[in-house]
Amino acid sequence: MDKDKSQMNHHGLLHHEKGPDDSAQQHVSRLPDQESLDQKADMDALEARLFAMAKSRC
């Protein structure tokens, strides 16, 4: 029982160190929220521009 548990923990640790998903997740969590807010603002501006272009064509 204890042996299985330690193996599982060891595997989890290895996955945490080597897994691409984990490192990407850590990288994202370290980024400031401002960056995601800026991206959202960019997307909103882009949508507004596209909407204005489509509207002007009608």
Beta strands, then each sheet from edge to edge (+ up, - down):
end
